Amino acid sequence: MHRKTAQAIAQTTSEVIGYGVLVTDERGIIIGCNDTKRVGTLHLPSLGVMRTGQPVSTSREEAAGLDGVKPGYTAPIALSDQVVGTISIAGPPHKAERYGLLVRKQAEILLMEQAFLELKLRQQLAVRDLAENIMLYRPEDENSGMLVLHGRELGFDLERCRIAVILELRESRSRQQGQDTFRNLALNRIVNFLANPAHLIAPLRNRQIALFLALPCSSREGEMEETALHLCEALSDHLGKDGLVAELGIGLEADTLPLLTQSAHLAREALSTGRALGMRICPARALNAEMLLSYIPAGRKRQHIERVLHSLEDSDSELTDTFLAWCRNPFAPAEVARSLSIHRNTLQYRLKKLRNLLGLDPWNFHDCFAIWSALILKKFGRHARSDGV
């Protein structure tokens, strides 16, 4: 029993019943008392109670012959049928005994709650360690068997079909409430929303939360990723109702431990890349090219941006937005124009204007890729500056 818990039991109970109350550990040492001067001393009647498991009354005459003992009633405190301490009420035994059962039950309930919270915390830490070990796993270490066994001990099958999602909270309220409180609130919302014990959900040591979603194996390429995308969109909306803003990176389908580790790395990479592009839900499958661009050295990025976009001003956002929309669907100009709420002729006019401005042809694949990559890299640069990098 923790001293802090014992002191809280003794103090609050004493205030309610109007008698002195003390709590001892399994050795009979007082660890909580309304008279704090007695903490740390031996309570002799508790030794007999601990030995027999039965309550005893101490009369005035008996107390007079014992050092530091007051008349009263002493009862055992049991947790899971094991006596872990005692609780004693000072006062006339016949009066103190009336409160004995009530006080004892209150103490046992508090201890059960404490034990439950400690067990829950240990489970959370074990799941967090499992998630981090998955992300740190390397096939060459040849420890997959131990990791899979560890997962099974915690109730998770790491060899079934899964997909990794990395979630990060981004909300000013976190600074007001405290990061741990804020993340725990989100974690409870996530667990309740997903409501499947097969999902492995763990807060990592940074601000992120790892979700290893146990979804049905897909019958076609990309089906699980689509399912995860819809689930993440619904989860984001659910968190948003509570004022929790989340960004999510989605990895690829995995049915082995090495692939699951790879999925987690891709999810984290997709989150970083997609955030730089202003995305909240960031699927790795849709960001392959962008993630590759992120590996280009910073100096080389600046050179490419300056060489390609030297004639393009920041105020030309209308042209760049039009071009990026056209890149997403270059073979359907009517749909692109409709998505931008402009006429097809306006779309053609803007693309020609961009060609005249940059000297690069948006209808030529090589030139188009040069413009697209420079614009994406420029977005990366803006994101780095906004994050203080």
Secondary structure, 3 states (H helix, E strand, C coil): CCHHHHHHHHHHHHHHHCCCEEEECCCCEEEEECCHHHCCCECHHHHHHHHHCCCEEECHHHHHCCCCCCCEEEEEEEECCEEEEEEEEECCHHHHHHHHHHHHHHHHHHHHHHHHHHHHHHHHHHHHHHHHHHHHCCHHHCCHHHHHHHHHHCCCCCCCCEEEEEEEECCCHHHHHCHHHHHHHHHHHHHHHHCCCCCEEEECCCCEEEEEECCCCCCCCCHHHHHHHHHHHHHHHHHHCCCCCEEEEEEEEECCHHHHHHHHHHHHHHHHHHHHCCCCEEEHHHHHHHHHHCCCCHHHHHHHHHHHHCCCCCCCHHHHHHHHHHHHCCCCHHHHHHHCCCCHHHHHHHHHHHHHHHCCCCCCHHHHHHHHHHHHHHHHHHHHHHCCC
